[in-house]
Amino acid sequence: MTVLILTCEQDVTADMVVARLDGTGVPVVRLDPADLPGGVALSGEFVHGAFRGHLSAGGRLVTMSGLRSVWVRRPGVPATRVTEPSAWLTEESAQALYGMLRSTGARWMNHPDAARRARHKPWQLHLAQRCGLPVPATLITTFPQAARDFAERFPDLVVKPVSGAHPQEPPRAVPTSRIAPETDFSAVAFGPTLLQRRVAKRADIRLTCVGDRFFAARKAVGQGADPGEPEEVDVRFATSTEPWQPVETPPRVAASVHDYLREAQLAYGAFDFAEDADGIWWFLECNQAGQFGFVEIETEQPIARAVADWLAAPAPVPDTAPRGGDVPTESVTCE
């Protein structure tokens, strides 16, 4: 039985897992949907009540019935590397690929329908609150007056994109930035804007969840850092040289995160928290395809091994993924 990994060509995080799987002898096929049709080919036959399908990539041929698991890591948009790409061909290719994969009994990390829903930040905040995780006061609006009123109630705010990515090709991350006093909020009328109360943090927390296994890492805010600098608000762009260090997950947080993953129907999630002076972990977001390589390198936590073990597990998991939903055709950043 084969593990299928859907990701872009340059993905160091996926490389780490492939290396672990290779060490176990479990067959692995890795492909990017952007290469379909062309470098990736498929065929599916529905005859006499049975489905027989095949995938080909890099000279490897695998049967759909021979898939034990599918890791939807960082796949490209289907059919974007053809000579004449089009929205029609992208939709046709996406429907064919993901539709056939849905017809298998493979385990998903994560199921495309659950993954698509899990990317929506407003839904994340709602689910986190419902599961008992502390969430900073947040406003998403296109009303300038609503933004002004929110800023009066919470004078210390940050702004971040609702989707988390900048509209360019390929997409790039946009840093969370602190709002300056007396900011004119009239521009929010031109697009949804996410404003959030800034958590005066003493550390950033990355909690990587693989099935029932949790790997928490903590990065202290650098001593003497100017809290007014935008790059110090967003850990991805921070100048702090403090290392990531492994920490234990507080029991109440762990219970809430278990509930979140169960409700979201995710087998994998990378949670970001801000730890305040009282030690409270404030939920910021959950990336259903988040990176973990940088954490593993600094903390030596065996995250890649945990992902490989989950993908290689022979026991099937009952399919509880949401039915229906759209076929995922959007791209994500490979970073």
C-alpha positions, 0 to 999 in steps of 0.5 A: 500500500502506497502513501501519496503526497500532494505538494509543490516541487520545492517543499523541504517539510515534505522532504523530511517526511519522505526520508522517514517513509523511505526508511520504513520501506513504505512506498511513496508517490509524490506529485504536484497537481499543477503537472496534471495533465503532462508530468502527471497522468490519471485514468479511472474506470467505473464499470459493473459497480466497481471503480478502477483507477491509476495515477502516474507521476515521475515514471511511477504507476500506482493504483487508486485501490493501492493507496493507504493514505493521502497527504494534502501538503502544499499542492499547486493549482491543477493544470497550471503548467500546461502550455495553454492554461485555462480556468476550464482545464483547471476545473476539469483536472481538479474534478478528475483528480480529487474526485477519483481520490475521494472514491478511494478508501485512503486516509486523508491528512487532511481531507480536501473538504475539511482543509478548505473549510479550515482555512477560513479565519473567521470560522477558526476564531469561532471554533476556537472560542466554542472549544474553550480557547482564549481568543483576542477581541477581533473585528473583520469589517468593511465599515470604517466607522466600525473600525473606528469604534473598535479602535476606541474600545481597544486602542492597541490593535494589530492588522492582518489579512483575512486570508493570510496571503498577498494577491500575487503569484506565487502568494507570499506571507503578509506580516501582522502589523501594529496599528499606529495611533490616530490611524485613518480607517477609511481604507477598510471600505475597499476590502475586508480588514481584520483588526485584533487586540494586540496580546502583550506577549512574552512568547510565541507558541507553535503547537503542531498536532499530528493525530493525537500527538502534540508537539509544543514549542516556545520562542521567547520575545527577545529582551529589549525588543521595541514592542512598537516595531511591526516585525516584532509583532509577527514571529515570522518576521521577528528579529529575536534570536531566541531559539524555539524550545520544547514545552509541555502543553497545558492540560486545558489547552490540550483538551480544547485543541483536541476538541478543535481538531475533532470538530474541524475533522483535521488529522494535522494542524499547526496552531499559533498562540501568543503567551501573555505575562500570566501564562495564558495561551491566546489562540491566533490561528490554526494552519491546516498545512503549516510548516514544522521543519523549522521547529523540528530542526531547533527543538529536535521534536520528532514531528516528521516521524510522527507524520510518517507514522500516521501516513504509514499506519495500516489500519483504516480510519472511518471516513467522517469527512464532510460530504459535498463541498467544493474541489480545492483548486486554489494554490498555497504558498510554498515557504 
